[in-house]
């Protein structure tokens, strides 16, 4: 299984394919689970990807399987949005994607000291994927994720540090830091 991350020409040659990917898949754990052509077009035309780095995710056996979008490119803490095509979820592809995404950030963005991602509390598959890829849970924001027609859910934040990525270890969060001060 080999993953390739390739920049997307979002306003040029890749615009149509990007729009089709976004509108022909459902993303149940995102704020807008089913974006329309009009919404994707408005985001692109409105400059919604101007300070971001959208990437195709290709896999040797399955071909084009998703997109990742890097955000906060000038900050030491880059964030990302990950979307796999509906039929590629649950196949164990997330862990190598997150590992390769961390490698891309830490080799391509010398100021980056961490890579962060957030998911809903009920997205257990993604939460396990974060942990298998070496990310550490750092936050649990209660009632912060609006759910259409339902009660808000918690957002759960994970990150991997450059030093952990380079050493192959994980630095645990000190949760009970007031007890030592």
C-alpha positions in Angstrom: 0.0 0.0 0.0 1.6 3.3 -1.1 0.2 6.7 -0.5 0.9 9.7 -2.7 0.0 13.3 -1.7 -0.2 15.6 -4.7 -1.1 19.4 -4.8 -4.5 20.2 -6.2 -4.8 23.0 -8.8 -8.0 24.1 -7.2 -8.7 27.1 -9.3 -7.4 25.6 -12.5 -7.1 22.1 -14.0 -8.3 20.2 -11.0 -11.3 22.4 -10.2 -13.9 20.1 -11.8 -12.5 16.9 -10.4 -12.3 18.5 -6.9 -15.9 19.7 -7.1 -17.1 16.3 -8.2 -15.2 14.6 -5.4 -16.7 17.0 -2.8 -20.3 16.7 -4.1 -20.4 12.9 -4.9 -19.3 11.7 -1.5 -20.9 12.2 1.8 -18.9 13.3 4.8 -21.0 12.5 7.9 -18.5 13.7 10.4 -17.9 17.2 8.8 -19.9 20.3 9.5 -21.3 20.2 5.9 -21.8 16.5 5.2 -23.1 17.0 1.7 -21.8 20.1 0.0 -23.5 21.2 -3.2 -21.8 22.3 -6.4 -22.8 25.9 -5.6 -21.3 25.7 -2.1 -18.0 24.3 -3.4 -17.9 26.8 -6.2 -18.6 29.7 -3.8 -15.8 28.5 -1.5 -13.3 28.3 -4.3 -14.3 31.5 -6.0 -14.4 33.3 -2.6 -10.8 32.4 -1.9 -11.5 29.7 0.7 -8.5 27.7 -0.4 -6.2 30.7 -1.0 -4.1 30.3 2.2 -4.4 26.5 2.3 -2.7 23.6 0.6 -5.2 21.1 -0.8 -3.8 17.7 -1.7 -5.1 14.7 -3.6 -4.6 11.4 -1.8 -3.8 8.6 -4.2 -3.2 5.0 -3.2 -1.4 2.4 -5.4 -4.2 -0.2 -5.4 -7.3 2.1 -5.4 -6.1 5.2 -7.2 -7.6 8.6 -6.1 -9.2 8.0 -2.7 -9.5 11.4 -1.1 -8.3 14.9 -0.3 -6.4 16.5 2.6 -6.2 20.2 3.1 -3.4 21.7 5.1 -4.3 24.9 6.9 -2.3 27.6 9.0 0.6 27.1 6.6 2.7 30.0 8.1 2.1 28.9 11.7 4.2 26.4 13.7 1.0 24.4 14.3 -0.5 23.3 11.0 -4.0 21.8 10.9 -5.6 19.6 8.4 -8.9 18.5 7.0 -9.1 14.9 5.7 -11.9 13.5 3.5 -11.9 10.0 2.1 -14.2 8.9 -0.6 -17.2 7.0 0.8 -16.1 3.6 -0.6 -12.6 3.9 0.7 -13.5 4.2 4.4 -13.0 1.3 6.8 -10.1 -0.2 4.8 -7.2 0.8 7.0 -6.0 3.6 4.7 -6.3 6.4 7.3 -3.2 5.5 9.4 -0.7 5.5 6.5 -2.4 8.7 5.2 -1.9 10.5 8.5 1.7 9.2 8.8 2.5 10.5 5.2 0.7 13.8 5.9 2.9 14.3 9.0 6.0 13.4 7.0 5.0 15.9 4.3 4.5 18.7 6.9 7.6 18.1 8.8 9.8 17.8 5.7 8.2 20.5 3.7 7.4 23.1 6.4 10.5 23.7 8.4 8.8 26.0 10.9 6.1 23.4 11.8 6.5 21.9 15.2 3.1 20.1 15.3 0.3 18.8 13.1 -3.2 19.0 14.5 -6.6 17.5 13.6 -10.0 17.6 15.1 -13.0 15.2 14.8 -16.3 14.6 16.4 -16.5 12.5 19.6 -18.6 9.9 17.8 -16.1 9.4 15.0 -14.5 6.5 16.8 -12.8 5.1 13.6 -11.0 8.4 13.1 -10.1 8.7 16.7 -8.5 5.3 16.6 -6.7 6.2 13.4 -5.2 9.3 15.0 -3.8 7.1 17.8 -2.4 4.4 15.5 -0.6 7.1 13.5 1.2 8.4 16.5 -1.1 11.4 17.3 -2.0 12.1 20.9 -5.4 13.3 22.2 -4.9 16.8 23.6 -8.4 18.2 23.8 -12.0 17.3 24.4 -14.2 20.4 23.7 -17.6 19.6 25.2 -20.7 20.6 23.1 -18.6 22.4 20.5 -19.7 20.6 17.3 -23.1 21.6 16.0 -25.2 18.7 14.8 -28.1 19.5 12.5 -31.3 18.4 14.1 -29.6 17.2 17.3 -27.7 18.2 20.4 -24.1 19.4 19.9 -21.3 16.9 20.3 -17.8 17.3 21.6 -14.8 18.0 19.3 -11.8 15.9 20.1 -8.4 17.3 19.2 -5.2 15.3 18.4 -1.7 16.3 17.4 1.7 14.9 16.6 4.8 16.8 17.5 7.8 17.1 15.2 10.1 15.6 17.9 7.7 12.6 18.4 7.5 12.1 14.6 11.3 12.2 14.2 11.9 9.9 17.2 9.0 7.5 16.6 7.7 8.1 20.2 4.8 9.9 21.7 4.9 12.5 24.4 1.9 12.1 26.7 -0.1 15.0 27.8 0.3 15.9 31.5 -3.4 16.2 32.5 -3.0 16.6 36.2 -0.5 19.5 36.1 -2.2 21.5 38.9 -1.3 18.7 41.4 2.4 19.4 41.0 2.2 23.2 41.2 
